[in-house]
Amino acid sequence: MNTIVFFGNSLIEGRYGGDVVAATAAHLPGVQVINAGQAGNTIHNLLERLEADVMAHQPDQVVILYGGNDAISFSQPATRRYYQQVQKVSQGVVEPEVYRSGCRELLTRIQLGHALPALILAPLEYNPATAAAMHQYNQIAREEAAALNVPILDLEARLTPALAERPPLDQQAINLIGQRLVSGWADYETARVAGGFSYTFDGLHLTPESAVQIGRWLADWLRQL
Protein backbone atom coordinates (compact mmCIF):
# COMPACT_ATOMS: atom_id res chain seq x y z
CA MET A 1 0.00 0.00 0.00
CA ASN A 2 1.31 3.43 -0.97
CA THR A 3 1.66 5.97 1.82
CA ILE A 4 1.13 9.69 1.21
CA VAL A 5 1.87 12.21 3.94
CA PHE A 6 0.27 15.63 3.58
CA PHE A 7 2.53 18.19 5.24
CA GLY A 8 1.99 21.88 5.86
CA ASN A 9 0.00 24.54 7.68
CA SER A 10 -3.66 24.97 8.65
CA LEU A 11 -4.85 24.39 5.08
CA ILE A 12 -3.49 20.87 5.41
CA GLU A 13 -4.49 20.37 9.05
CA GLY A 14 -8.11 21.08 8.12
CA ARG A 15 -9.48 21.87 11.59
CA TYR A 16 -10.57 25.39 10.67
CA GLY A 17 -12.65 25.37 7.49
CA GLY A 18 -12.50 22.74 4.79
CA ASP A 19 -10.49 19.53 5.15
CA VAL A 20 -8.55 19.15 1.91
CA VAL A 21 -6.75 16.01 3.05
CA ALA A 22 -9.95 14.13 3.88
CA ALA A 23 -11.51 15.33 0.62
CA THR A 24 -8.50 14.03 -1.33
CA ALA A 25 -8.33 10.72 0.54
CA ALA A 26 -11.96 10.02 -0.37
CA HIS A 27 -10.82 9.69 -4.00
CA LEU A 28 -7.74 7.56 -3.28
CA PRO A 29 -8.97 4.14 -2.10
CA GLY A 30 -6.20 1.75 -1.16
CA VAL A 31 -3.78 4.56 -0.30
CA GLN A 32 -2.69 5.25 3.26
CA VAL A 33 -3.13 9.01 3.74
CA ILE A 34 -1.54 10.70 6.76
CA ASN A 35 -2.28 14.28 7.77
CA ALA A 36 0.77 16.06 9.20
CA GLY A 37 -0.58 19.58 8.98
CA GLN A 38 -0.19 22.04 11.83
CA ALA A 39 -1.79 25.48 12.01
CA GLY A 40 0.51 28.49 12.00
CA ASN A 41 3.55 26.65 10.69
CA THR A 42 6.17 28.45 8.63
CA ILE A 43 9.00 26.86 6.68
CA HIS A 44 11.07 26.91 9.89
CA ASN A 45 8.50 24.79 11.73
CA LEU A 46 8.22 22.33 8.86
CA LEU A 47 11.96 21.81 8.79
CA GLU A 48 11.92 21.10 12.51
CA ARG A 49 9.04 18.62 12.24
CA LEU A 50 10.05 16.84 9.03
CA GLU A 51 11.79 13.78 10.45
CA ALA A 52 9.43 12.99 13.32
CA ASP A 53 6.14 13.86 11.66
CA VAL A 54 6.78 12.87 8.05
CA MET A 55 9.82 10.76 7.27
CA ALA A 56 9.23 8.46 10.25
CA HIS A 57 6.21 7.12 8.33
CA GLN A 58 8.48 6.08 5.43
CA PRO A 59 6.16 7.71 2.89
CA ASP A 60 6.18 7.09 -0.82
CA GLN A 61 5.00 10.64 -1.46
CA VAL A 62 4.98 13.85 0.57
CA VAL A 63 2.45 16.43 -0.55
CA ILE A 64 3.42 19.84 0.78
CA LEU A 65 1.51 23.08 1.07
CA TYR A 66 3.29 25.96 2.77
CA GLY A 67 4.08 29.64 2.48
CA GLY A 68 0.91 31.30 3.73
CA ASN A 69 2.19 32.03 7.21
CA ASP A 70 5.59 33.02 5.85
CA ALA A 71 3.97 35.52 3.46
CA ILE A 72 1.69 36.86 6.21
CA SER A 73 4.62 37.35 8.59
CA PHE A 74 6.40 39.33 5.86
CA SER A 75 3.50 41.48 4.68
CA GLN A 76 1.49 41.95 7.90
CA PRO A 77 3.87 43.23 10.59
CA ALA A 78 1.22 43.26 13.34
CA THR A 79 1.16 39.43 13.25
CA ARG A 80 4.85 39.04 14.04
CA ARG A 81 4.43 38.77 17.79
CA TYR A 82 2.43 35.58 17.21
CA TYR A 83 5.03 34.08 14.89
CA GLN A 84 7.84 34.99 17.26
CA GLN A 85 6.20 33.87 20.50
CA VAL A 86 4.12 30.89 19.37
CA GLN A 87 5.89 29.59 16.26
CA LYS A 88 9.35 30.56 17.57
CA VAL A 89 10.35 32.36 14.38
CA SER A 90 13.28 34.73 14.85
CA GLN A 91 12.00 38.34 14.89
CA GLY A 92 8.60 36.94 13.92
CA VAL A 93 9.21 37.19 10.18
CA VAL A 94 10.35 34.84 7.42
CA GLU A 95 12.20 36.95 4.87
CA PRO A 96 12.07 35.89 1.20
CA GLU A 97 15.65 34.63 0.94
CA VAL A 98 15.31 32.69 4.19
CA TYR A 99 12.16 31.17 2.77
CA ARG A 100 14.02 30.25 -0.42
CA SER A 101 16.78 28.39 1.40
CA GLY A 102 14.20 26.66 3.61
CA CYS A 103 12.21 25.48 0.61
CA ARG A 104 15.33 24.08 -0.99
CA GLU A 105 16.37 22.28 2.18
CA LEU A 106 12.94 20.80 2.81
CA LEU A 107 12.50 19.42 -0.71
CA THR A 108 16.06 18.08 -0.79
CA ARG A 109 15.70 16.29 2.54
CA ILE A 110 12.50 14.62 1.39
CA GLN A 111 14.19 13.41 -1.78
CA LEU A 112 17.20 12.15 0.16
CA GLY A 113 14.75 10.20 2.32
CA HIS A 114 13.63 8.30 -0.82
CA ALA A 115 10.20 9.91 -0.99
CA LEU A 116 8.64 11.91 -3.83
CA PRO A 117 7.84 15.49 -2.83
CA ALA A 118 4.91 17.16 -4.58
CA LEU A 119 4.17 20.84 -4.03
CA ILE A 120 0.85 22.68 -3.87
CA LEU A 121 0.88 26.44 -4.46
CA ALA A 122 -2.14 28.11 -2.83
CA PRO A 123 -3.16 31.79 -3.02
CA LEU A 124 -4.46 34.18 -0.37
CA GLU A 125 -7.40 36.53 -0.93
CA TYR A 126 -7.49 38.59 2.25
CA ASN A 127 -6.22 41.86 0.81
CA PRO A 128 -3.90 42.99 -2.00
CA ALA A 129 -0.84 43.04 0.27
CA THR A 130 -1.26 39.43 1.44
CA ALA A 131 -2.08 38.29 -2.10
CA ALA A 132 1.01 39.96 -3.52
CA ALA A 133 3.24 38.51 -0.81
CA MET A 134 1.77 35.05 -1.34
CA HIS A 135 2.41 35.32 -5.07
CA GLN A 136 6.01 36.32 -4.36
CA TYR A 137 6.55 33.40 -2.00
CA ASN A 138 4.83 30.99 -4.38
CA GLN A 139 7.20 32.10 -7.12
CA ILE A 140 10.16 31.35 -4.85
CA ALA A 141 8.78 27.90 -4.05
CA ARG A 142 8.08 27.29 -7.74
CA GLU A 143 11.67 28.10 -8.70
CA GLU A 144 13.14 25.84 -6.02
CA ALA A 145 10.78 23.00 -6.94
CA ALA A 146 11.61 23.33 -10.63
CA ALA A 147 15.33 23.15 -9.88
CA LEU A 148 14.77 19.81 -8.14
CA ASN A 149 12.20 18.46 -10.64
CA VAL A 150 9.44 18.49 -8.02
CA PRO A 151 5.91 18.39 -9.49
CA ILE A 152 3.64 21.36 -8.76
CA LEU A 153 -0.12 21.79 -8.53
CA ASP A 154 -0.75 25.51 -8.96
CA LEU A 155 -4.00 26.42 -7.19
CA GLU A 156 -3.11 30.08 -7.57
CA ALA A 157 -3.82 29.67 -11.29
CA ARG A 158 -7.14 27.87 -10.68
CA LEU A 159 -8.77 29.89 -7.89
CA THR A 160 -10.08 33.40 -8.54
CA PRO A 161 -9.68 35.65 -5.48
CA ALA A 162 -12.12 38.32 -4.37
CA LEU A 163 -9.60 40.94 -3.35
CA ALA A 164 -10.54 44.12 -1.52
CA GLU A 165 -8.85 46.62 0.76
CA ARG A 166 -9.31 45.16 4.23
CA PRO A 167 -7.64 46.10 7.54
CA PRO A 168 -4.17 44.63 8.08
CA LEU A 169 -4.07 41.28 9.87
CA ASP A 170 -3.06 41.55 13.50
CA GLN A 171 -3.02 39.66 16.80
CA GLN A 172 -6.76 40.18 17.19
CA ALA A 173 -7.39 38.35 13.91
CA ILE A 174 -5.22 35.46 15.09
CA ASN A 175 -6.99 35.36 18.46
CA LEU A 176 -10.35 35.12 16.70
CA ILE A 177 -9.25 31.89 15.03
CA GLY A 178 -8.44 30.36 18.40
CA GLN A 179 -11.70 31.54 19.92
CA ARG A 180 -13.73 30.07 17.08
CA LEU A 181 -11.93 26.72 17.30
CA VAL A 182 -12.58 26.49 21.02
CA SER A 183 -16.25 27.40 20.66
CA GLY A 184 -16.89 24.99 17.78
CA TRP A 185 -17.90 27.83 15.45
CA ALA A 186 -18.50 26.65 11.86
CA ASP A 187 -20.67 29.28 10.15
CA TYR A 188 -18.33 29.41 7.19
CA GLU A 189 -20.77 30.35 4.43
CA THR A 190 -22.21 33.29 6.36
CA ALA A 191 -18.69 34.56 7.01
CA ARG A 192 -17.69 34.10 3.36
CA VAL A 193 -20.66 36.10 2.08
CA ALA A 194 -20.34 38.81 4.73
CA GLY A 195 -16.63 39.20 4.03
CA GLY A 196 -17.04 39.22 0.26
CA PHE A 197 -14.68 36.30 -0.27
CA SER A 198 -14.56 33.73 -3.06
CA TYR A 199 -13.10 30.35 -2.05
CA THR A 200 -12.26 31.17 1.59
CA PHE A 201 -14.40 32.41 4.46
CA ASP A 202 -11.82 34.81 5.91
CA GLY A 203 -9.37 35.44 3.10
CA LEU A 204 -7.04 32.73 4.42
CA HIS A 205 -8.86 29.45 5.09
CA LEU A 206 -10.84 27.35 2.64
CA THR A 207 -14.57 26.80 2.84
CA PRO A 208 -15.70 23.16 3.02
CA GLU A 209 -17.04 23.45 -0.54
CA SER A 210 -13.70 24.71 -1.84
CA ALA A 211 -11.89 21.89 -0.05
CA VAL A 212 -14.10 19.30 -1.76
CA GLN A 213 -13.33 20.74 -5.20
CA ILE A 214 -9.60 20.97 -4.46
CA GLY A 215 -9.68 17.39 -3.18
CA ARG A 216 -10.87 16.25 -6.60
CA TRP A 217 -8.12 18.21 -8.34
CA LEU A 218 -5.51 16.87 -5.95
CA ALA A 219 -6.57 13.23 -6.34
CA ASP A 220 -6.53 13.51 -10.14
CA TRP A 221 -3.09 15.12 -10.03
CA LEU A 222 -1.62 12.56 -7.63
CA ARG A 223 -2.85 9.64 -9.74
CA GLN A 224 -0.82 11.03 -12.64
CA LEU A 225 2.47 11.32 -10.74
C-alpha positions as CSV (number, residue, x, y, z in Angstrom):
1,M,0.0,0.0,0.0
2,N,1.3,3.4,-1.0
3,T,1.7,6.0,1.8
4,I,1.1,9.7,1.2
5,V,1.9,12.2,3.9
6,F,0.3,15.6,3.6
7,F,2.5,18.2,5.2
8,G,2.0,21.9,5.9
9,N,0.0,24.5,7.7
10,S,-3.7,25.0,8.7
11,L,-4.9,24.4,5.1
12,I,-3.5,20.9,5.4
13,E,-4.5,20.4,9.0
14,G,-8.1,21.1,8.1
15,R,-9.5,21.9,11.6
16,Y,-10.6,25.4,10.7
17,G,-12.6,25.4,7.5
18,G,-12.5,22.7,4.8
19,D,-10.5,19.5,5.2
20,V,-8.5,19.1,1.9
21,V,-6.8,16.0,3.1
22,A,-10.0,14.1,3.9
23,A,-11.5,15.3,0.6
24,T,-8.5,14.0,-1.3
25,A,-8.3,10.7,0.5
26,A,-12.0,10.0,-0.4
27,H,-10.8,9.7,-4.0
28,L,-7.7,7.6,-3.3
29,P,-9.0,4.1,-2.1
30,G,-6.2,1.7,-1.2
31,V,-3.8,4.6,-0.3
32,Q,-2.7,5.3,3.3
33,V,-3.1,9.0,3.7
34,I,-1.5,10.7,6.8
35,N,-2.3,14.3,7.8
36,A,0.8,16.1,9.2
37,G,-0.6,19.6,9.0
38,Q,-0.2,22.0,11.8
39,A,-1.8,25.5,12.0
40,G,0.5,28.5,12.0
41,N,3.6,26.6,10.7
42,T,6.2,28.5,8.6
43,I,9.0,26.9,6.7
44,H,11.1,26.9,9.9
45,N,8.5,24.8,11.7
46,L,8.2,22.3,8.9
47,L,12.0,21.8,8.8
48,E,11.9,21.1,12.5
49,R,9.0,18.6,12.2
50,L,10.1,16.8,9.0
51,E,11.8,13.8,10.4
52,A,9.4,13.0,13.3
53,D,6.1,13.9,11.7
54,V,6.8,12.9,8.1
55,M,9.8,10.8,7.3
56,A,9.2,8.5,10.2
57,H,6.2,7.1,8.3
58,Q,8.5,6.1,5.4
59,P,6.2,7.7,2.9
60,D,6.2,7.1,-0.8
61,Q,5.0,10.6,-1.5
62,V,5.0,13.8,0.6
63,V,2.4,16.4,-0.5
64,I,3.4,19.8,0.8
65,L,1.5,23.1,1.1
66,Y,3.3,26.0,2.8
67,G,4.1,29.6,2.5
68,G,0.9,31.3,3.7
69,N,2.2,32.0,7.2
70,D,5.6,33.0,5.8
71,A,4.0,35.5,3.5
72,I,1.7,36.9,6.2
73,S,4.6,37.4,8.6
74,F,6.4,39.3,5.9
75,S,3.5,41.5,4.7
76,Q,1.5,41.9,7.9
77,P,3.9,43.2,10.6
78,A,1.2,43.3,13.3
79,T,1.2,39.4,13.2
80,R,4.8,39.0,14.0
81,R,4.4,38.8,17.8
82,Y,2.4,35.6,17.2
83,Y,5.0,34.1,14.9
84,Q,7.8,35.0,17.3
85,Q,6.2,33.9,20.5
86,V,4.1,30.9,19.4
87,Q,5.9,29.6,16.3
88,K,9.4,30.6,17.6
89,V,10.3,32.4,14.4
90,S,13.3,34.7,14.8
91,Q,12.0,38.3,14.9
92,G,8.6,36.9,13.9
93,V,9.2,37.2,10.2
94,V,10.4,34.8,7.4
95,E,12.2,36.9,4.9
96,P,12.1,35.9,1.2
97,E,15.6,34.6,0.9
98,V,15.3,32.7,4.2
99,Y,12.2,31.2,2.8
100,R,14.0,30.2,-0.4
101,S,16.8,28.4,1.4
102,G,14.2,26.7,3.6
103,C,12.2,25.5,0.6
104,R,15.3,24.1,-1.0
105,E,16.4,22.3,2.2
106,L,12.9,20.8,2.8
107,L,12.5,19.4,-0.7
108,T,16.1,18.1,-0.8
109,R,15.7,16.3,2.5
110,I,12.5,14.6,1.4
111,Q,14.2,13.4,-1.8
112,L,17.2,12.1,0.2
113,G,14.7,10.2,2.3
114,H,13.6,8.3,-0.8
115,A,10.2,9.9,-1.0
116,L,8.6,11.9,-3.8
117,P,7.8,15.5,-2.8
118,A,4.9,17.2,-4.6
119,L,4.2,20.8,-4.0
120,I,0.8,22.7,-3.9
121,L,0.9,26.4,-4.5
122,A,-2.1,28.1,-2.8
123,P,-3.2,31.8,-3.0
124,L,-4.5,34.2,-0.4
125,E,-7.4,36.5,-0.9
126,Y,-7.5,38.6,2.3
127,N,-6.2,41.9,0.8
128,P,-3.9,43.0,-2.0
129,A,-0.8,43.0,0.3
130,T,-1.3,39.4,1.4
131,A,-2.1,38.3,-2.1
132,A,1.0,40.0,-3.5
133,A,3.2,38.5,-0.8
134,M,1.8,35.0,-1.3
135,H,2.4,35.3,-5.1
136,Q,6.0,36.3,-4.4
137,Y,6.6,33.4,-2.0
138,N,4.8,31.0,-4.4
139,Q,7.2,32.1,-7.1
140,I,10.2,31.3,-4.8
141,A,8.8,27.9,-4.1
142,R,8.1,27.3,-7.7
143,E,11.7,28.1,-8.7
144,E,13.1,25.8,-6.0
145,A,10.8,23.0,-6.9
146,A,11.6,23.3,-10.6
147,A,15.3,23.1,-9.9
148,L,14.8,19.8,-8.1
149,N,12.2,18.5,-10.6
150,V,9.4,18.5,-8.0
151,P,5.9,18.4,-9.5
152,I,3.6,21.4,-8.8
153,L,-0.1,21.8,-8.5
154,D,-0.7,25.5,-9.0
155,L,-4.0,26.4,-7.2
156,E,-3.1,30.1,-7.6
157,A,-3.8,29.7,-11.3
158,R,-7.1,27.9,-10.7
159,L,-8.8,29.9,-7.9
160,T,-10.1,33.4,-8.5
161,P,-9.7,35.6,-5.5
162,A,-12.1,38.3,-4.4
163,L,-9.6,40.9,-3.3
164,A,-10.5,44.1,-1.5
165,E,-8.9,46.6,0.8
166,R,-9.3,45.2,4.2
167,P,-7.6,46.1,7.5
168,P,-4.2,44.6,8.1
169,L,-4.1,41.3,9.9
170,D,-3.1,41.5,13.5
171,Q,-3.0,39.7,16.8
172,Q,-6.8,40.2,17.2
173,A,-7.4,38.4,13.9
174,I,-5.2,35.5,15.1
175,N,-7.0,35.4,18.5
176,L,-10.3,35.1,16.7
177,I,-9.2,31.9,15.0
178,G,-8.4,30.4,18.4
179,Q,-11.7,31.5,19.9
180,R,-13.7,30.1,17.1
181,L,-11.9,26.7,17.3
182,V,-12.6,26.5,21.0
183,S,-16.3,27.4,20.7
184,G,-16.9,25.0,17.8
185,W,-17.9,27.8,15.5
186,A,-18.5,26.7,11.9
187,D,-20.7,29.3,10.2
188,Y,-18.3,29.4,7.2
189,E,-20.8,30.4,4.4
190,T,-22.2,33.3,6.4
191,A,-18.7,34.6,7.0
192,R,-17.7,34.1,3.4
193,V,-20.7,36.1,2.1
194,A,-20.3,38.8,4.7
195,G,-16.6,39.2,4.0
196,G,-17.0,39.2,0.3
197,F,-14.7,36.3,-0.3
198,S,-14.6,33.7,-3.1
199,Y,-13.1,30.3,-2.1
200,T,-12.3,31.2,1.6
201,F,-14.4,32.4,4.5
202,D,-11.8,34.8,5.9
203,G,-9.4,35.4,3.1
204,L,-7.0,32.7,4.4
205,H,-8.9,29.5,5.1
206,L,-10.8,27.3,2.6
207,T,-14.6,26.8,2.8
208,P,-15.7,23.2,3.0
209,E,-17.0,23.5,-0.5
210,S,-13.7,24.7,-1.8
211,A,-11.9,21.9,-0.1
212,V,-14.1,19.3,-1.8
213,Q,-13.3,20.7,-5.2
214,I,-9.6,21.0,-4.5
215,G,-9.7,17.4,-3.2
216,R,-10.9,16.2,-6.6
217,W,-8.1,18.2,-8.3
218,L,-5.5,16.9,-6.0
219,A,-6.6,13.2,-6.3
220,D,-6.5,13.5,-10.1
221,W,-3.1,15.1,-10.0
222,L,-1.6,12.6,-7.6
223,R,-2.9,9.6,-9.7
224,Q,-0.8,11.0,-12.6
225,L,2.5,11.3,-10.7
